[in-house]
Amino acid sequence: MHSWSRILSILALLSSAVAVPASSAVTSAPAATPTVPYASDDPNYPMWNEDEDIIPEPIRGSLGASILGPQNIPLELQNPDILAPPTTDEGSVPNYKWPFSLSSNRLQTGGWARQQNVDDMSVATGLAGVDMRLEAGAIREMHWHNDAEWAYVISGDLRVSTVTPEGDVYLGDVSQGDLWYFPAGYPHSIQAKNTTAAGAEFLLIFDSGSFSEDSTFLLTDWLAHVPKEVIAKNFQLPESAFDDIPSRELYIFPSTPPPENIESDMVVPNDTPMPYTFAMSQVNATQAPGGSYKVVDQSSFAVSTTICAAEVTVEVGGMRELHWHPTESEWTYFVSGQARITVYASSATATTMDFQAGDIAYIPAPYGHYVENTGNTTLLFLEIFNSGVFQDISLTQWLALTPHELVKAHLDVSDETIDSFSRVKQEVVGPAH
């Protein structure tokens, strides 16, 4: 009986509380607080540069400690952001750096070649590269590949040729900064001209990360493995006509330079519907606030259906803006200068690495990243993709064209700040204001 009386009393109190009319005054909400702590303002510049006369240590501010064991000082001087990474780095991104200096070099009479593929950098599944040098007149022998070949001339002048499955012929000259492209299976040749005493060096890109230069289909290697009577029957000539063919592959070998006049070198005039070379060196670069860029894809070099590229310069203190590529991974080659890249791989994972001329970066799609000039000279690099179409998304443009209230809700920045974001891709930005 007493327990029922107690329950009824409690219900009466609750009823009276609900019956009290709500106040008409507006109650102030609590002061705004961040959902998570604000990002740190700690500086995260590289702790040193490769030219400093110091013993590098894995110390940044109050973090880290000296090394008590042995050190590879030259290597650590080149990689400050690996030894003493920014505090914004977190987690583990697969290694995305490979220097051509670490690639085994194949030396031949007349030149050399070294390559990078998935055996060297496992993340680089979409593209592989070869750095090749030919002395004046030297030939990279006639051959073909399983994969398409795209090339960028680093230095010197060359003559290249191909014959299509339809029997059409193309012969062309290329110089520093120019390109060529041969589809998979198309036979072709490469020869250095003697317009410069040193000959030429060039970068070859293949549209498969598992490509190997050692698995090329070579003219001399093939005929060395065909019975001579079969060769004679094929060409409808006596066997004696082939007494002096090589017993094994030539690969790279010296020869007489091609004639200066390209027409005199043609068996028949060029008759392919499209050229297989592209004079990128003659294209005017698009100027940006912190440098310049040239984009060459299928819209300008129609035959290059599986590989496209951008040639980018970044002035001292500038940066290739924060961006990503929606569907295609980026194979980056540094021609000159010094740089650092931070790759964001989602899941609170980011890693910063440093690069010098001759280094390669491979940034999987759609990882966010930037390329910052950390040296005291202009940075020049190539962005290369396994696609006929170049695409990128600018972080700044994305935010500038998104409703401001959405951006403010995420970043807690002012309208004035958002209004200053460029609605046009900057591509390369200058030093911070």
C-alpha positions in Angstrom: 0.0 0.0 0.0 2.8 2.4 0.9 4.7 1.6 -2.3 1.6 2.5 -4.4 1.3 5.8 -2.6 5.0 6.6 -3.3 4.6 5.8 -7.0 1.5 8.0 -7.3 3.4 10.9 -5.6 6.3 10.6 -8.1 3.9 10.6 -11.1 2.2 13.7 -9.7 5.6 15.5 -9.5 6.4 14.5 -13.1 3.1 15.7 -14.3 3.4 19.1 -12.7 6.9 19.5 -14.2 5.6 18.8 -17.7 2.8 21.2 -17.2 5.1 24.2 -16.5 5.0 26.4 -19.7 8.3 26.8 -21.5 10.0 30.2 -21.3 9.7 32.4 -24.3 13.2 33.6 -24.0 15.9 32.2 -26.4 18.6 30.3 -24.5 22.2 30.8 -25.8 23.9 27.7 -27.1 27.2 26.7 -25.4 30.3 28.3 -26.9 31.6 26.5 -30.0 34.3 24.0 -29.5 36.2 22.0 -32.1 35.0 18.5 -32.8 38.6 17.4 -32.8 41.7 19.5 -31.7 42.9 22.1 -34.1 45.8 21.2 -36.5 49.2 21.9 -35.2 51.1 25.1 -36.2 54.5 23.4 -35.7 56.8 24.1 -38.7 57.6 21.0 -40.8 60.2 22.2 -43.2 63.0 19.8 -44.2 65.5 19.8 -41.4 68.6 20.2 -43.7 69.5 20.1 -47.4 71.9 17.7 -49.1 74.7 20.3 -49.5 75.1 21.0 -45.8 78.2 19.9 -44.0 76.5 18.2 -41.0 75.9 14.8 -39.5 72.1 14.4 -39.9 70.1 13.2 -37.0 66.6 11.8 -36.6 65.5 14.7 -34.4 62.6 17.1 -35.0 61.9 19.5 -32.1 61.5 17.4 -28.9 61.0 14.2 -30.9 63.7 11.6 -31.8 67.3 11.0 -30.7 70.8 10.8 -32.1 72.0 7.7 -34.0 74.5 5.6 -32.0 75.2 3.1 -34.7 76.7 3.5 -38.2 75.2 6.0 -40.7 75.1 6.4 -44.5 75.6 10.1 -44.2 75.4 11.0 -48.0 72.1 9.1 -48.3 70.6 10.6 -45.2 71.6 14.1 -46.3 69.5 13.5 -49.5 66.5 12.3 -47.5 65.8 14.7 -44.6 62.1 14.0 -44.6 62.7 10.2 -44.2 65.2 10.5 -41.4 63.3 13.3 -39.6 59.8 13.2 -41.1 57.3 16.0 -40.6 55.0 15.5 -37.7 52.1 15.4 -40.2 53.3 12.0 -41.5 51.5 9.0 -40.1 51.2 5.3 -40.8 53.0 3.5 -43.6 52.7 4.3 -47.3 54.3 1.7 -49.7 57.7 3.0 -50.9 57.1 5.3 -53.8 60.7 6.4 -54.6 63.3 4.8 -56.8 66.6 6.5 -58.0 67.9 5.4 -61.3 71.3 5.5 -59.6 70.4 2.3 -57.9 69.3 0.5 -61.1 71.8 -2.0 -62.5 73.3 -0.6 -65.7 73.8 -2.6 -68.8 76.9 -1.4 -70.6 77.4 -1.9 -74.3 79.8 -0.7 -76.9 78.1 2.6 -77.9 75.9 3.2 -74.9 74.1 1.8 -71.9 70.6 1.3 -70.4 69.1 1.0 -66.9 65.5 0.3 -66.0 62.9 0.5 -63.2 60.0 -1.8 -62.9 57.9 -3.6 -60.2 61.0 -5.6 -59.2 62.5 -2.3 -58.0 59.4 -0.5 -56.7 56.5 -2.9 -56.1 53.9 -0.1 -56.0 54.6 0.9 -59.6 52.3 -1.6 -61.3 51.0 0.6 -64.1 54.2 1.9 -65.8 57.9 1.1 -66.1 60.9 3.2 -67.3 64.3 2.9 -69.0 67.0 5.5 -69.1 69.1 4.9 -72.2 72.3 6.5 -73.6 73.6 6.3 -77.2 76.8 7.7 -78.4 76.7 9.6 -81.7 75.8 7.2 -84.5 75.0 4.4 -82.1 71.9 2.3 -82.7 69.4 0.7 -80.3 68.8 -2.2 -82.6 65.6 -2.8 -84.5 63.0 -4.4 -82.2 59.5 -4.5 -80.8 57.8 -4.9 -77.4 54.7 -6.5 -75.7 53.9 -3.0 -74.5 53.6 0.5 -76.0 56.7 2.7 -75.8 56.6 6.5 -75.1 59.9 8.5 -75.0 61.2 11.8 -73.8 64.5 13.1 -75.1 66.7 14.3 -72.2 69.6 15.4 -74.3 70.8 15.3 -78.0 69.1 14.4 -81.3 67.9 11.1 -82.6 66.2 9.5 -85.6 63.5 7.0 -85.1 61.4 4.9 -87.4 58.5 2.4 -87.5 56.5 0.3 -89.9 52.8 -0.2 -89.2 50.8 -3.5 -89.6 49.3 -1.9 -92.8 52.8 -1.4 -94.2 52.8 2.4 -93.7 56.2 3.9 -92.9 57.3 6.7 -90.5 60.8 8.2 -90.1 61.3 11.2 -87.9 63.9 13.3 -86.0 63.5 14.3 -82.4 65.5 16.7 -80.1 65.8 17.6 -76.4 62.3 17.8 -74.9 60.6 16.0 -77.8 58.5 12.8 -77.7 57.9 9.6 -79.7 55.3 6.8 -79.3 55.1 3.3 -80.7 52.1 1.1 -80.1 52.6 -2.4 -78.6 54.1 -4.7 -81.2 55.1 -2.1 -83.7 58.7 -2.6 -84.9 60.9 0.4 -84.6 64.5 1.7 -84.5 66.4 4.4 -82.6 69.7 6.0 -83.6 71.6 8.9 -82.2 72.5 11.6 -84.6 75.9 13.3 -84.6 74.6 16.9 -84.4 76.2 16.9 -80.9 79.5 15.1 -80.1 78.1 13.3 -77.1 75.1 11.7 -78.9 71.9 11.4 -76.9 70.1 10.2 -73.8 66.4 9.6 -73.5 63.7 8.3 -71.1 61.6 5.3 -72.3 58.2 4.7 -70.6 56.2 1.4 -71.1 52.5 1.0 -70.2 53.1 -2.0 -67.9 54.8 -2.0 -64.6 56.2 -5.5 -65.2 57.9 -4.5 -68.5 61.5 -5.7 -68.7 64.1 -4.3 -71.2 65.7 -7.8 -71.2 62.5 -9.2 -72.8 62.6 -7.1 -75.9 62.0 -8.8 -79.3 65.2 -8.1 -81.1 65.9 -8.5 -84.9 69.4 -10.1 -84.4 68.3 -12.3 -81.5 65.4 -13.7 -83.6 67.4 -14.5 -86.7 70.2 -16.1 -84.5 67.6 -18.6 -83.4 66.1 -19.5 -86.9 67.8 -22.1 -89.1 69.7 -20.4 -91.8 68.0 -22.5 -94.5 64.6 -21.2 -93.2 65.9 -17.6 -93.3 67.0 -18.1 -96.9 63.7 -19.6 -97.9 61.8 -16.6 -96.3 63.7 -14.0 -98.2 64.0 -16.2 -101.4 67.8 -15.9 -101.5 70.7 -18.3 -101.2 72.0 -19.1 -97.8 75.3 -17.4 -98.6 73.5 -14.1 -98.5 73.3 -14.5 -94.7 76.8 -15.7 -93.9 77.6 -12.7 -91.9 74.5 -12.2 -89.7 75.3 -12.0 -86.0 75.2 -15.1 -83.9 73.6 -13.3 -81.0 71.8 -10.0 -80.2 73.5 -6.6 -80.7 71.2 -4.6 -78.5 73.2 -1.3 -78.6 76.1 -1.0 -81.0 78.1 1.7 -82.8 77.4 2.7 -86.4 77.7 5.4 -89.0 75.5 8.4 -88.1 72.4 8.9 -90.2 72.5 11.5 -93.0 71.7 15.0 -92.0 68.9 15.3 -94.6 66.1 13.0 -93.4 64.6 12.7 -96.9 67.7 11.0 -98.2 67.3 8.4 -95.5 63.8 7.4 -96.5 63.2 4.3 -98.4 59.7 5.7 -99.3 58.1 9.0 -98.2 56.3 8.9 -94.8 52.7 7.7 -95.4 51.3 7.0 -91.9 48.0 8.8 -91.2 49.5 10.3 -88.0 53.1 11.2 -87.0 54.8 9.0 -84.3 56.9 11.9 -83.0 55.8 15.1 -81.3 57.9 18.3 -81.0 57.0 19.1 -77.4 60.1 21.3 -77.2 58.3 23.7 -79.7 55.1 24.0 -77.6 54.7 27.2 -75.6 54.4 26.4 -71.9 51.3 27.6 -70.0 52.5 30.1 -67.3 51.3 29.6 -63.8 51.9 31.7 -60.6 54.8 29.5 -59.5 56.1 28.1 -62.7 54.8 26.6 -65.9 53.4 23.4 -67.5 52.9 21.7 -70.8 50.3 18.9 -71.2 50.6 16.4 -74.1 47.9 13.8 -74.4 45.8 12.3 -77.2 44.2 15.7 -77.9 47.6 17.0 -79.3 49.6 13.8 -79.9 46.8 11.6 -81.4 48.8 8.4 -81.8 49.7 8.2 -78.1 46.6 6.4 -77.0 47.9 4.8 -73.8 50.4 7.3 -72.3 50.2 11.0 -71.7 52.3 13.5 -69.8 52.9 16.9 -68.3 56.2 18.7 -68.3 56.2 20.9 -65.2 58.6 23.7 -64.0 58.4 25.0 -60.4 60.3 28.1 -59.5 62.3 28.4 -56.2 59.9 28.4 -53.3 57.0 27.2 -55.5 54.9 24.1 -55.5 52.8 21.9 -57.7 49.5 22.5 -56.0 47.7 20.0 -53.8 45.9 17.7 -56.2 45.1 14.1 -57.2 44.5 12.1 -60.3 41.1 10.4 -60.4 41.8 7.1 -62.1 45.5 6.9 -63.2 48.6 6.6 -61.2 51.5 9.0 -61.7 55.0 8.0 -62.8 57.1 11.1 -62.0 60.6 11.7 -63.3 62.8 14.5 -62.0 64.9 16.0 -64.7 66.6 18.8 -62.6 66.4 20.4 -59.2 65.3 19.1 -55.7 61.8 18.4 -54.5 59.8 16.8 -51.7 56.4 15.1 -52.0 53.9 14.1 -49.3 51.6 11.4 -50.4 48.2 11.0 -48.6 46.9 7.5 -48.9 43.6 7.9 -46.9 43.1 6.2 -43.5 45.2 8.8 -41.7 48.2 7.7 -43.7 50.8 10.0 -45.2 54.5 9.8 -46.0 57.0 12.5 -47.2 60.0 11.8 -49.4 62.7 13.8 -51.0 63.8 13.7 -54.6 66.8 14.7 -56.7 67.4 14.8 -60.5 67.3 11.2 -61.9 64.8 10.0 -59.2 61.4 8.4 -59.9 58.3 8.8 -57.9 55.2 6.6 -58.4 52.0 7.9 -56.8 49.0 5.5 -57.0 45.6 6.9 -58.0 43.9 8.6 -56.4 46.4 9.5 -53.6 46.5 13.3 -52.8 49.9 14.9 -53.1 52.0 18.0 -53.9 55.5 18.5 -55.4 57.4 21.3 -53.6 60.7 22.8 -54.9 63.1 22.5 -51.9 66.2 23.6 -53.8 67.7 26.9 -55.0 67.2 26.3 -58.8 64.2 25.8 -61.0 62.6 22.3 -60.6 61.8 20.4 -63.8 59.9 17.1 -63.8 57.5 15.0 -65.8 54.2 13.6 -64.7 53.4 10.5 -66.8 50.2 8.5 -66.9 49.0 5.2 -68.4 46.1 7.0 -70.2 45.5 8.9 -73.4 43.9 11.7 -71.5 45.4 13.9 -68.8 43.2 14.5 -65.7 43.8 16.1 -62.3 41.6 17.6 -59.6 42.8 20.7 -57.8 42.1 20.9 -54.0 41.8 24.7 -54.2 39.4 24.7 -57.1 37.2 22.0 -55.5 36.9 24.0 -52.3 36.3 27.3 -54.2 33.4 25.8 -56.2 31.7 24.0 -53.3 29.0 25.8 -51.2 30.8 28.0 -48.7 28.8 26.8 -45.7 29.9 23.2 -46.5 33.6 24.2 -46.6 33.2 26.3 -43.4 31.6 23.4 -41.6 34.6 21.2 -42.4 37.5 23.6 -42.1 36.2 26.4 -39.8 37.6 29.1 -42.1 36.1 32.5 -42.8 34.2 33.6 -45.9 37.0 35.9 -46.7 39.4 33.0 -46.7 37.2 30.9 -49.0 36.6 33.9 -51.3 40.4 34.0 -51.8 40.5 30.4 -53.1 41.1 30.3 -56.9 38.2 29.0 -58.9 40.6 28.2 -61.7 43.3 25.5 -61.4 46.6 27.1 -60.5 48.6 23.9 -61.2 51.8 25.5 -59.9 51.7 28.0 -57.0 54.4 30.4 -55.8 56.0 30.9 -52.4 53.6 31.5 -49.4 52.5 35.1 -48.8 
